[in-house]
Amino acid sequence: MARFGQSFLASLTQPSYGQGLFELGGVIGQAPAAAAERKAEQDRLARLDESFEKTMQGTAAAQQGDVAAVTKRMRELQQSMAAASTAEEKQVYMQEIQSLQRLLPGARQTQLTNKAKAIYTAEKALETEGLDPAVRTALTERITEMKKDPDAVEQYNSYKINEWRTQKAQEQMENEAWLKSNGPSIATAIKYSDLDKLDSLGEQASKQGVYDAFQGYVTTATQNLKTRDYLDERSTARTSKPNLNYQDAIDALPEELRSSVQARYDQYKAVSEAGWDKKTGTWKTGALSRSKELEASLTDSLYRAQDEVAFGAYRSGQAAETSKQETIQRIELSLELPADSNEVARVARENAKDPKNITSEEYETARLAVERINRNSKINQIRILDPKYAEEKYGSSQAQFKAPPEAIEELKNNPSLTEDFFRKYGYLPEGFEITSNSDGAFGGSYMSSEHLAPEKRYIESVRSKISPMGTYSNG
């Protein structure tokens, strides 16, 4: 039998030892509750970690423009918030949900941007030569589907406009370089009334789409040349007399070009008037050569300013033409915008047999009718801006609503063109009808056409009709 030492037995009788045993028993009794509390805390932290992970996923999705993924994460957080047992935990979930809500507007814009870029990229891909027919069909269907989103189409149109502007700016630089390189030829043709040469240059300008601007340049250059002929005939170098006929030509210059030329003329006039003796008709010593030098400087400055005016007329003509073309470009791009759903619903109600029970066929017919009306209205806007271009691309206004025989024949050979035909001409030939399963997308792109050849001999008699600038009292 085991024996305990006297010290151990004595310690059992001490109050402190008994208290220790009592506390130990209490701790042992509380162990299951503490474990459960630790487990609950661990679960809570795990749920919060999961919520933070969902928020991070939602944030990444927002940055990529995936609105569906963001809203999915928000719904999951809402479910977690509903299951939370404490107000503090619910507050954490609410903050995470609100942080994702703030990201939604940006996510929607990114989504639109991505879709617009996808339309643009897909259409570029369609331009690839030798593209597999199956790939072409898939791309076309994808573009049609994406273009059902009017906001995406609107942003896509802005990309197309920016691309057009960049291309047009490059063309303007090239056209101005062409004009500068051909400036001497134009001046020579004007000087010697070489109408064939001017017609040839005009046709080149027409092919580059700057015929009107070219005409503006030629008209101004012709007037400049007429003025120069007049001044040269009366120049000091030619007549050995003061030439005081420059003021009207100087006054005709734009204000920003006038001051430097005026200063040279004032200096020339002062030297000439002081050095010329009207009574004897002779020059003081050295005054003639000085006057010739100053007049040469004056005419050089004046003629360069006049050339700049001619280029200014050309640029103004280009700017006006470019502005008109951009407006037409915007209108043509808007032809692809889907019909407004509210307007379609209104038309469908007005024409349905039972306005309270509109069939899919009736709705589809209304949609196509609205698109056709909008399209024809926009084409008429183009006719006002550029009648020749509109007639060349869209036909005459009378023919706008009546299909030519070849269009009817093409429709018979390819019934899939039914909707395009109806949208363009507003009716279908006998035996055709619009199906209710149509996607209704209208495909089209801007195709610039060359201007019509200019009228021949447009410069004929121009020189005889243009007088030197102003009235000259001294010549």
C-alpha positions as CSV (number, residue, x, y, z in Angstrom):
1,M,0.0,0.0,0.0
2,A,1.3,3.4,-1.0
3,R,2.2,5.8,1.7
4,F,2.1,9.5,1.5
5,G,4.7,11.7,3.1
6,Q,3.8,13.8,6.1
7,S,4.3,17.1,4.1
8,F,1.8,16.0,1.4
9,L,-0.8,15.1,4.0
10,A,-0.2,18.4,5.8
11,S,-0.7,20.3,2.5
12,L,-4.1,18.7,2.0
13,T,-5.3,20.4,5.2
14,Q,-4.2,23.9,4.0
15,P,-7.1,26.2,2.7
16,S,-5.0,27.4,-0.3
17,Y,-4.6,24.0,-1.7
18,G,-8.4,23.3,-1.5
19,Q,-9.1,26.6,-3.3
20,G,-6.8,25.6,-6.1
21,L,-8.5,22.3,-6.6
22,F,-11.9,24.0,-6.7
23,E,-10.7,26.4,-9.4
24,L,-9.2,23.6,-11.4
25,G,-12.5,21.8,-11.3
26,G,-14.3,24.9,-12.6
27,V,-11.9,25.3,-15.5
28,I,-12.4,21.6,-16.5
29,G,-16.1,22.1,-16.4
30,Q,-16.0,25.2,-18.7
31,A,-13.8,23.6,-21.3
32,P,-16.6,22.5,-23.7
33,A,-18.2,26.0,-23.7
34,A,-14.8,27.7,-24.5
35,A,-14.2,25.3,-27.3
36,A,-17.6,26.0,-28.8
37,E,-16.9,29.8,-28.5
38,R,-13.5,29.4,-30.2
39,K,-15.2,27.4,-33.0
40,A,-17.9,30.0,-33.5
41,E,-15.3,32.8,-33.7
42,Q,-13.3,30.8,-36.2
43,D,-16.4,30.2,-38.3
44,R,-17.2,33.9,-38.1
45,L,-13.7,34.9,-39.2
46,A,-13.9,32.4,-42.1
47,R,-17.2,33.9,-43.3
48,L,-15.7,37.3,-43.2
49,D,-12.6,36.1,-45.1
50,E,-15.0,34.6,-47.6
51,S,-16.9,37.9,-47.9
52,F,-13.7,39.9,-48.4
53,E,-12.7,37.4,-51.1
54,K,-16.1,37.9,-52.8
55,T,-15.6,41.7,-52.6
56,M,-12.1,41.4,-54.2
57,Q,-13.6,39.2,-57.0
58,G,-16.4,41.7,-57.5
59,T,-13.9,44.5,-57.7
60,A,-11.8,42.7,-60.3
61,A,-15.0,41.9,-62.3
62,A,-15.9,45.6,-62.2
63,Q,-12.5,46.6,-63.5
64,Q,-13.1,44.2,-66.4
65,G,-16.6,45.5,-67.1
66,D,-18.3,42.2,-66.0
67,V,-21.5,43.6,-64.6
68,A,-23.1,40.2,-64.2
69,A,-20.2,39.0,-62.0
70,V,-20.4,42.1,-59.8
71,T,-24.1,41.7,-59.2
72,K,-23.7,38.0,-58.5
73,R,-21.1,38.7,-55.8
74,M,-23.5,41.3,-54.3
75,R,-26.3,38.8,-54.1
76,E,-24.0,36.3,-52.4
77,L,-23.0,39.0,-49.8
78,Q,-26.6,39.8,-49.3
79,Q,-27.3,36.1,-48.5
80,S,-24.4,36.1,-46.1
81,M,-25.7,39.2,-44.4
82,A,-29.2,37.7,-44.0
83,A,-27.6,34.6,-42.3
84,A,-25.3,36.7,-40.0
85,S,-26.2,36.4,-36.3
86,T,-24.8,39.7,-35.0
87,A,-25.3,43.3,-35.9
88,E,-21.5,43.8,-36.1
89,E,-21.2,41.1,-38.7
90,K,-24.2,42.4,-40.7
91,Q,-22.6,45.8,-40.8
92,V,-19.4,44.3,-42.3
93,Y,-21.4,42.7,-45.1
94,M,-23.3,45.9,-45.7
95,Q,-20.1,47.9,-46.2
96,E,-18.8,45.3,-48.6
97,I,-22.1,45.4,-50.6
98,Q,-22.0,49.2,-50.7
99,S,-18.4,49.2,-51.9
100,L,-19.5,47.0,-54.9
101,Q,-22.5,49.2,-55.6
102,R,-20.3,52.2,-56.0
103,L,-18.3,50.3,-58.7
104,L,-21.4,49.4,-60.8
105,P,-21.6,52.6,-62.9
106,G,-17.9,52.3,-63.9
107,A,-18.4,48.6,-64.6
108,R,-21.3,49.3,-66.9
109,Q,-19.3,52.0,-68.8
110,T,-16.4,49.6,-69.1
111,Q,-18.7,46.9,-70.3
112,L,-20.1,49.2,-73.0
113,T,-16.5,50.2,-73.9
114,N,-15.5,46.5,-74.2
115,K,-18.6,45.7,-76.3
116,A,-18.0,48.7,-78.6
117,K,-14.4,47.7,-79.1
118,A,-15.5,44.1,-79.8
119,I,-17.8,45.4,-82.5
120,Y,-15.0,47.5,-84.0
121,T,-12.5,44.6,-83.9
122,A,-15.0,42.2,-85.4
123,E,-15.8,44.5,-88.3
124,K,-12.1,44.9,-88.9
125,A,-11.7,41.2,-88.9
126,L,-14.4,40.9,-91.6
127,E,-12.2,43.0,-93.9
128,T,-9.6,40.2,-93.9
129,E,-9.2,38.7,-97.3
130,G,-9.7,35.0,-97.6
131,L,-11.6,34.8,-94.3
132,D,-13.1,31.3,-93.7
133,P,-16.9,31.5,-94.5
134,A,-17.8,29.9,-91.2
135,V,-15.7,32.4,-89.3
136,R,-17.3,35.2,-91.3
137,T,-20.8,34.0,-90.5
138,A,-20.0,33.7,-86.8
139,L,-18.5,37.2,-86.8
140,T,-21.5,38.7,-88.6
141,E,-23.9,37.0,-86.2
142,R,-21.9,38.2,-83.2
143,I,-21.8,41.8,-84.6
144,T,-25.6,41.7,-85.1
145,E,-26.2,40.5,-81.6
146,M,-23.9,43.2,-80.0
147,K,-25.5,46.0,-82.1
148,K,-28.8,45.3,-80.4
149,D,-27.4,47.4,-77.5
150,P,-28.0,51.1,-78.5
151,D,-25.5,52.4,-75.9
152,A,-22.8,50.1,-77.3
153,V,-23.5,51.1,-80.8
154,E,-23.4,54.8,-79.8
155,Q,-19.9,54.3,-78.3
156,Y,-18.8,52.3,-81.3
157,N,-19.9,55.2,-83.5
158,S,-17.7,57.5,-81.5
159,Y,-14.8,55.2,-82.3
160,K,-15.6,55.3,-86.0
161,I,-15.9,59.1,-85.9
162,N,-12.5,59.4,-84.2
163,E,-11.0,57.0,-86.8
164,W,-12.6,59.1,-89.6
165,R,-11.2,62.3,-88.1
166,T,-7.7,60.9,-87.9
167,Q,-7.9,59.7,-91.5
168,K,-9.3,63.0,-92.7
169,A,-6.6,65.0,-90.9
170,Q,-4.0,62.9,-92.7
171,E,-5.8,63.5,-96.0
172,Q,-5.9,67.2,-95.4
173,M,-2.1,67.3,-94.8
174,E,-1.5,65.3,-98.0
175,N,-3.9,67.6,-100.0
176,E,-2.3,70.7,-98.8
177,A,1.1,69.3,-99.7
178,W,-0.3,68.5,-103.1
179,L,-1.6,72.0,-103.5
180,K,1.7,73.6,-102.5
181,S,3.6,71.4,-104.9
182,N,1.2,72.3,-107.7
183,G,1.0,76.0,-106.8
184,P,3.5,77.1,-109.4
185,S,1.7,75.1,-112.1
186,I,-1.7,76.6,-111.1
187,A,-0.2,80.1,-111.1
188,T,1.3,79.5,-114.6
189,A,-2.0,78.1,-115.9
190,I,-3.8,81.1,-114.6
191,K,-1.3,83.6,-116.0
192,Y,-1.5,82.1,-119.5
193,S,-5.2,81.1,-119.3
194,D,-4.2,77.4,-119.8
195,L,-7.7,76.1,-119.2
196,D,-6.8,72.5,-120.1
197,K,-4.1,72.4,-117.4
198,L,-6.5,73.9,-114.9
199,D,-9.1,71.3,-115.8
200,S,-6.6,68.6,-115.3
201,L,-5.6,69.9,-111.9
202,G,-9.2,70.3,-111.0
203,E,-9.9,66.7,-111.8
204,Q,-7.0,65.6,-109.6
205,A,-8.5,67.7,-106.8
206,S,-11.9,66.2,-107.4
207,K,-10.5,62.7,-107.0
208,Q,-9.0,63.8,-103.6
209,G,-12.4,65.2,-102.6
210,V,-11.2,68.8,-102.4
211,Y,-12.7,70.2,-105.7
212,D,-14.6,73.0,-104.0
213,A,-11.6,74.0,-101.9
214,F,-9.4,73.9,-105.1
215,Q,-11.9,76.3,-106.8
216,G,-11.7,78.7,-103.9
217,Y,-7.9,78.7,-104.1
218,V,-7.9,79.3,-107.9
219,T,-10.3,82.2,-107.6
220,T,-8.2,83.9,-104.9
221,A,-5.0,83.1,-106.8
222,T,-6.5,84.6,-110.0
223,Q,-7.4,87.8,-108.2
224,N,-3.9,87.9,-106.6
225,L,-2.3,87.5,-110.0
226,K,-4.4,90.2,-111.6
227,T,-3.4,92.6,-108.8
228,R,0.3,91.6,-109.2
229,D,0.2,92.3,-112.9
230,Y,-1.3,95.7,-112.3
231,L,1.3,96.6,-109.6
232,D,4.3,95.2,-111.6
233,E,3.3,97.3,-114.6
234,R,3.6,100.4,-112.4
235,S,6.6,99.3,-110.3
236,T,9.5,101.6,-109.8
237,A,11.8,99.0,-111.3
238,R,9.8,99.1,-114.5
239,T,8.9,102.8,-114.8
240,S,11.6,104.5,-112.6
241,K,8.8,106.3,-110.9
242,P,7.2,106.0,-107.4
243,N,4.4,103.3,-107.3
244,L,1.8,104.4,-104.8
245,N,-0.8,101.9,-105.7
246,Y,-0.3,99.3,-103.0
247,Q,-2.6,100.5,-100.2
248,D,-5.8,98.9,-101.5
249,A,-4.1,95.5,-101.9
250,I,-2.7,95.9,-98.4
251,D,-6.1,96.8,-96.9
252,A,-7.5,93.7,-98.5
253,L,-5.2,91.5,-96.4
254,P,-6.4,89.9,-93.2
255,E,-5.5,92.0,-90.2
256,E,-3.0,89.5,-88.8
257,L,-1.0,89.8,-92.1
258,R,-1.4,93.5,-92.8
259,S,0.9,95.2,-90.3
260,S,4.2,93.9,-91.5
261,V,3.4,94.6,-95.1
262,Q,2.0,98.1,-94.2
263,A,5.3,98.9,-92.4
264,R,7.3,98.1,-95.5
265,Y,5.0,100.1,-97.7
266,D,5.2,103.1,-95.4
267,Q,9.0,102.9,-95.5
268,Y,9.0,102.6,-99.3
269,K,6.5,105.5,-99.7
270,A,8.5,107.8,-97.4
271,V,11.8,107.2,-99.2
272,S,10.1,107.5,-102.6
273,E,8.3,110.7,-101.9
274,A,11.4,112.3,-100.3
275,G,13.7,111.2,-103.2
276,W,11.4,112.0,-106.1
277,D,11.1,115.5,-107.5
278,K,7.7,115.8,-109.1
279,K,8.5,119.1,-110.9
280,T,11.6,117.7,-112.7
281,G,10.6,114.1,-112.7
282,T,14.0,113.1,-111.4
283,W,15.4,111.3,-108.4
284,K,17.8,112.6,-105.8
285,T,21.1,110.8,-105.7
286,G,20.8,107.3,-104.4
287,A,17.1,107.6,-103.9
288,L,16.1,105.5,-107.0
289,S,18.2,102.4,-106.0
290,R,17.0,102.6,-102.4
291,S,13.4,102.8,-103.5
292,K,13.8,99.8,-105.8
293,E,15.3,97.8,-102.9
294,L,12.4,98.8,-100.6
295,E,9.8,98.0,-103.2
296,A,11.3,94.6,-103.8
297,S,11.1,93.9,-100.1
298,L,7.5,95.2,-100.1
299,T,6.3,93.1,-103.0
300,D,7.9,90.0,-101.6
301,S,6.1,90.5,-98.3
302,L,2.8,91.4,-100.0
303,Y,2.9,88.5,-102.4
304,R,3.7,86.0,-99.7
305,A,0.8,87.3,-97.7
306,Q,-1.5,87.0,-100.7
307,D,-0.3,83.4,-101.2
308,E,-1.2,82.8,-97.6
309,V,-4.7,84.2,-98.2
310,A,-5.1,81.8,-101.1
311,F,-4.1,78.9,-98.9
312,G,-6.5,80.3,-96.3
313,A,-9.3,80.1,-98.8
314,Y,-8.3,76.6,-99.7
315,R,-8.2,75.6,-96.0
316,S,-11.6,77.3,-95.4
317,G,-13.0,75.3,-98.3
318,Q,-11.6,72.1,-96.9
319,A,-12.9,72.9,-93.4
320,A,-16.4,73.5,-94.7
321,E,-16.3,70.3,-96.7
322,T,-14.9,68.3,-93.8
323,S,-17.6,69.6,-91.5
324,K,-20.3,68.6,-93.9
325,Q,-18.7,65.2,-94.5
326,E,-18.5,64.6,-90.7
327,T,-22.2,65.4,-90.3
328,I,-23.0,63.0,-93.0
329,Q,-20.8,60.4,-91.5
330,R,-22.5,60.8,-88.1
331,I,-26.0,60.5,-89.7
332,E,-24.9,57.3,-91.6
333,L,-23.6,55.7,-88.5
334,S,-26.8,56.5,-86.7
335,L,-28.6,54.4,-89.4
336,E,-27.5,51.4,-87.4
337,L,-29.0,52.4,-84.1
338,P,-31.8,50.1,-83.0
339,A,-35.3,51.5,-83.0
340,D,-36.5,53.0,-79.7
341,S,-38.5,50.4,-77.8
342,N,-41.1,52.8,-76.6
343,E,-41.7,54.1,-80.1
344,V,-42.0,50.6,-81.4
345,A,-44.5,49.7,-78.6
346,R,-46.6,52.7,-79.5
347,V,-46.7,51.9,-83.2
348,A,-47.5,48.3,-82.4
349,R,-50.4,49.3,-80.2
350,E,-51.8,51.6,-82.8
351,N,-51.8,49.0,-85.5
352,A,-52.5,45.8,-83.5
353,K,-55.8,44.0,-83.9
354,D,-55.9,43.8,-80.1
355,P,-53.8,46.5,-78.4
356,K,-53.9,44.6,-75.2
357,N,-52.5,41.4,-76.8
358,I,-49.9,42.3,-79.4
359,T,-48.5,39.4,-81.3
360,S,-44.8,38.9,-82.0
361,E,-45.5,39.4,-85.7
362,E,-47.3,42.7,-85.0
363,Y,-44.4,43.9,-82.8
364,E,-41.8,42.9,-85.4
365,T,-43.7,44.7,-88.2
366,A,-43.9,47.8,-86.0
367,R,-40.2,47.6,-85.2
368,L,-39.3,47.4,-88.9
369,A,-41.7,50.2,-89.8
370,V,-40.1,52.5,-87.1
371,E,-36.6,51.7,-88.4
372,R,-37.7,52.3,-91.9
373,I,-39.2,55.7,-91.1
374,N,-36.1,56.7,-89.1
375,R,-33.8,55.6,-91.8
376,N,-35.6,57.5,-94.6
377,S,-35.7,60.6,-92.4
378,K,-32.0,60.5,-91.9
379,I,-31.4,59.8,-95.6
380,N,-33.4,62.9,-96.4
381,Q,-31.1,64.9,-94.0
382,I,-28.2,63.7,-96.1
383,R,-30.0,64.8,-99.3
384,I,-30.2,68.3,-97.9
385,L,-26.5,68.4,-97.1
386,D,-25.2,66.7,-100.3
387,P,-27.9,66.0,-102.9
388,K,-25.4,64.5,-105.4
389,Y,-23.8,62.1,-102.9
390,A,-27.3,61.1,-101.5
391,E,-28.6,60.3,-105.0
392,E,-25.5,58.4,-105.9
393,K,-25.6,56.2,-102.8
394,Y,-29.3,56.0,-102.0
395,G,-31.0,56.7,-105.3
396,S,-33.4,59.6,-106.1
397,S,-35.9,60.6,-103.5
398,Q,-38.7,59.3,-105.7
399,A,-37.0,55.9,-106.0
400,Q,-36.3,55.8,-102.3
401,F,-39.6,54.1,-101.6
402,K,-39.8,52.0,-104.8
403,A,-37.5,49.1,-105.3
404,P,-35.7,48.8,-108.7
405,P,-36.2,45.5,-110.6
406,E,-32.7,44.3,-109.8
407,A,-33.4,44.7,-106.0
408,I,-36.5,42.6,-106.4
409,E,-34.7,40.0,-108.3
410,E,-31.9,39.9,-105.7
411,L,-34.5,39.4,-103.0
412,K,-36.1,36.5,-104.9
413,N,-32.7,34.8,-105.2
414,N,-31.9,35.5,-101.5
415,P,-35.0,35.6,-99.2
416,S,-32.8,36.3,-96.2
417,L,-32.7,39.9,-97.5
418,T,-36.4,40.3,-96.7
419,E,-35.9,42.7,-93.7
420,D,-33.3,44.9,-95.4
421,F,-35.6,45.2,-98.4
422,F,-38.6,46.1,-96.3
423,R,-36.6,48.6,-94.2
424,K,-35.3,50.3,-97.3
425,Y,-38.4,50.4,-99.6
426,G,-41.2,50.1,-97.0
427,Y,-43.0,47.2,-98.7
428,L,-42.4,43.6,-99.8
429,P,-43.2,42.1,-103.2
430,E,-46.0,39.7,-103.5
431,G,-45.3,36.3,-101.9
432,F,-42.9,37.6,-99.3
433,E,-43.6,38.3,-95.6
434,I,-41.7,39.2,-92.5
435,T,-41.0,36.4,-90.1
436,S,-41.3,36.8,-86.3
437,N,-38.0,35.2,-85.5
438,S,-36.0,37.9,-87.2
439,D,-33.2,39.6,-85.3
440,G,-33.9,42.8,-87.2
441,A,-30.3,44.0,-87.3
442,F,-29.4,46.4,-90.1
443,G,-25.8,46.0,-91.4
444,G,-24.1,48.8,-93.3
445,S,-21.0,50.9,-93.5
446,Y,-19.9,54.2,-94.8
447,M,-18.4,54.0,-98.3
448,S,-17.1,57.3,-99.6
449,S,-17.5,57.8,-103.3
450,E,-15.6,60.0,-105.6
451,H,-17.0,63.4,-106.5
452,L,-18.5,63.7,-109.9
453,A,-16.1,65.0,-112.5
454,P,-16.0,68.8,-112.4
455,E,-17.7,70.9,-115.1
456,K,-15.1,71.6,-117.8
457,R,-13.8,75.1,-118.3
458,Y,-15.0,76.4,-114.9
459,I,-12.2,79.0,-115.0
460,E,-13.1,80.3,-118.4
461,S,-13.4,84.1,-118.4
462,V,-12.5,84.3,-114.7
463,R,-9.6,86.6,-115.3
464,S,-11.7,88.9,-117.3
465,K,-14.3,89.1,-114.5
466,I,-11.9,89.8,-111.7
467,S,-10.5,93.3,-111.3
468,P,-7.4,94.2,-109.3
469,M,-8.2,94.8,-105.7
470,G,-9.6,98.2,-105.0
471,T,-9.6,101.4,-107.0
472,Y,-6.2,102.9,-107.9
473,S,-6.0,106.7,-107.9
474,N,-2.4,106.9,-108.8
475,G,-2.1,104.4,-111.7
